[in-house]
Amino acid sequence: MDFVVNRQDLRQCRFVPDAAGEHAHAGPGCAVLRVASFAFTANNVTYGAVGELIGYWKFFPAEEGWGRIPVWGVAVVEDPGDSGLVAGERIYGYFPMSRQLTVEPTRVSARGFTDGAAHRRELPPVYNQYTRLAAEPGHDPRDEDAMMLLRPLFATAFLIDDFLAENGFFGADAVVLASASSKTAFSLAFLLAKNRRDACRVVGLTSPANVAFVTGLGCYDRVVAYPDVATLPDQPVVLVDMAGNQNVTRAVHEHFGANVKYSCQVGLTHWEQVGDVAGLPGAQPTFFFAPSQIEKRNKDWGPDGFQSRLAASWREFLAGTKGWLHVVHGCGAAAVERAYLDTLEGRVKPDEGLILSLQEP
Ligand SMILES: NC(=O)c1ccc[n+]([C@@H]2O[C@H](COP(=O)([O-])OP(=O)(O)OC[C@H]3O[C@@H](n4cnc5c(N)ncnc54)[C@H](OP(=O)(O)O)[C@@H]3O)[C@@H](O)[C@H]2O)c1
């Protein structure tokens, strides 16, 4: 069973039978994975919103006009075939919102493998790599929900923190984060507050309804609702924009003018308010694509050097999430559809993390 959405209208969604059948067997060079559970956040909505532009529809092909939104999840090896994987072992990685996925494991090692399926070969490698959880140092199955929900978002924040620091914050002394209640934004705020106190202040912009939650996180120096951008003191800033809302981007650029030293476009949580932001005062918005920065740091630090720095930082962040992250589980087609539509419409509370499954309860 596959969950598919209309590529032209993300509000239209439905379930279709899996083309491979419910209990597929692994052909030569293949393995069948049962998708046990997956996280769903605004990040996944963005995969759909920019599916055409960035190619997210290409990972898990669907019928013409429809798309399968990718999610980060955990699967169990159902049929390892001749792949070298072990039946029953748990795998973390990029999956469709489906009951199962057939992969073509290549570069199989004790730590993981790459899906070498022909249609994925040209896509960014970070999405094609799967982790064998039993072999992961320090892996605790009790942390799997938080891992699915936060690890890819935290990794992006880690890369932005590193990118900004490497560039001396472009001469700014404050970082303004739009959509400050998003998990990606407050992962970054956590890193900035912990490591860069001397270099910059951290300012969060959010919806009026989310001001209290963002303030309570304790990692922003100041939290301001979107309508109050003009109350911020004029100083050199970097804008890190997870909202993608043209009105917010415009308000920040017009308020700070030439003091916008760098404008980093990261996300589109406000996916329906996206618009043309060319020609604004200050530095022109520049898209941040995490996989490109990963490739850079893999070259600079070596893949092991990159992974060990990221892992150490992640463990510290994870420990701090236990106080506020409320995991909400949903199982079955109706729950998945409801969670999808709630996330699309911005109805999920920022302290909630949705973990979903299409398996039989
Ligand atoms: N470029 C990259 O490589 C990269 C990598 C990772 C993530 N990202 C992006 O970062 C963004 C954040 O993702 P996330 O998963 O961390 O988000 P999340 O935690 O699910 O964000 C939830 C927040 O987003 C805002 N929001 C969500 N849906 C909305 C809607 N329909 N209308 C208005 N506001 C809405 C609200 O925040 P406010 O009230 O605070 O606005 C809400 O509290 C996504 O766009 C994601 O794609 C980009």
PDBQT file of the ligand as one rigid body, heavy atoms in Angstrom, charges set to zero:
ROOT
HETATM    1  N1  LIG A 401      17.599  23.022   2.655  1.00  0.00    +0.000 N 
HETATM    2  C1  LIG A 401      17.755  21.870   3.309  1.00  0.00    +0.000 C 
HETATM    3  O1  LIG A 401      18.649  21.108   3.017  1.00  0.00    +0.000 OA
HETATM    4  C2  LIG A 401      16.803  21.509   4.420  1.00  0.00    +0.000 A 
HETATM    5  C3  LIG A 401      17.066  20.428   5.288  1.00  0.00    +0.000 A 
HETATM    6  C4  LIG A 401      16.198  20.187   6.375  1.00  0.00    +0.000 A 
HETATM    7  C5  LIG A 401      15.068  20.965   6.540  1.00  0.00    +0.000 A 
HETATM    8  N2  LIG A 401      14.825  21.973   5.652  1.00  0.00    +0.000 N 
HETATM    9  C6  LIG A 401      13.593  22.779   5.766  1.00  0.00    +0.000 C 
HETATM   10  O2  LIG A 401      13.391  23.355   7.029  1.00  0.00    +0.000 OA
HETATM   11  C7  LIG A 401      11.985  23.580   7.197  1.00  0.00    +0.000 C 
HETATM   12  C8  LIG A 401      11.575  23.135   8.598  1.00  0.00    +0.000 C 
HETATM   13  O3  LIG A 401      11.293  21.752   8.620  1.00  0.00    +0.000 OA
HETATM   14  P1  LIG A 401      10.929  20.984   9.983  1.00  0.00    +0.000 P 
HETATM   15  O4  LIG A 401      10.639  19.591   9.600  1.00  0.00    +0.000 OA
HETATM   16  O5  LIG A 401      11.982  21.304  10.958  1.00  0.00    +0.000 OA
HETATM   17  O6  LIG A 401       9.564  21.708  10.369  1.00  0.00    +0.000 OA
HETATM   18  P2  LIG A 401       8.557  21.466  11.587  1.00  0.00    +0.000 P 
HETATM   19  O7  LIG A 401       9.291  21.226  12.845  1.00  0.00    +0.000 OA
HETATM   20  O8  LIG A 401       7.505  20.503  11.198  1.00  0.00    +0.000 OA
HETATM   21  O9  LIG A 401       7.947  22.941  11.611  1.00  0.00    +0.000 OA
HETATM   22  C9  LIG A 401       6.749  23.250  12.194  1.00  0.00    +0.000 C 
HETATM   23  C10 LIG A 401       6.600  24.758  12.134  1.00  0.00    +0.000 C 
HETATM   24  O10 LIG A 401       6.537  25.222  10.786  1.00  0.00    +0.000 OA
HETATM   25  C11 LIG A 401       5.566  26.269  10.668  1.00  0.00    +0.000 C 
HETATM   26  N3  LIG A 401       4.495  25.724   9.819  1.00  0.00    +0.000 N 
HETATM   27  C12 LIG A 401       4.327  24.417   9.515  1.00  0.00    +0.000 A 
HETATM   28  N4  LIG A 401       3.327  24.256   8.635  1.00  0.00    +0.000 NA
HETATM   29  C13 LIG A 401       2.849  25.463   8.367  1.00  0.00    +0.000 A 
HETATM   30  C14 LIG A 401       1.808  25.939   7.519  1.00  0.00    +0.000 A 
HETATM   31  N5  LIG A 401       1.071  25.122   6.762  1.00  0.00    +0.000 N 
HETATM   32  N6  LIG A 401       1.577  27.257   7.502  1.00  0.00    +0.000 NA
HETATM   33  C15 LIG A 401       2.336  28.101   8.256  1.00  0.00    +0.000 A 
HETATM   34  N7  LIG A 401       3.364  27.682   9.061  1.00  0.00    +0.000 NA
HETATM   35  C16 LIG A 401       3.602  26.388   9.115  1.00  0.00    +0.000 A 
HETATM   36  C17 LIG A 401       5.163  26.613  12.095  1.00  0.00    +0.000 C 
HETATM   37  O11 LIG A 401       6.235  27.436  12.580  1.00  0.00    +0.000 OA
HETATM   38  P3  LIG A 401       6.244  29.043  12.781  1.00  0.00    +0.000 P 
HETATM   39  O12 LIG A 401       4.967  29.407  13.458  1.00  0.00    +0.000 OA
HETATM   40  O13 LIG A 401       7.447  29.225  13.695  1.00  0.00    +0.000 OA
HETATM   41  O14 LIG A 401       6.441  29.643  11.436  1.00  0.00    +0.000 OA
HETATM   42  C18 LIG A 401       5.300  25.246  12.758  1.00  0.00    +0.000 C 
HETATM   43  O15 LIG A 401       5.431  25.323  14.158  1.00  0.00    +0.000 OA
HETATM   44  C19 LIG A 401      11.263  22.807   6.092  1.00  0.00    +0.000 C 
HETATM   45  O16 LIG A 401      10.780  23.666   5.076  1.00  0.00    +0.000 OA
HETATM   46  C20 LIG A 401      12.369  21.915   5.584  1.00  0.00    +0.000 C 
HETATM   47  O17 LIG A 401      12.211  21.529   4.249  1.00  0.00    +0.000 OA
HETATM   48  C21 LIG A 401      15.651  22.241   4.599  1.00  0.00    +0.000 A 
ENDROOT
TORSDOF 0
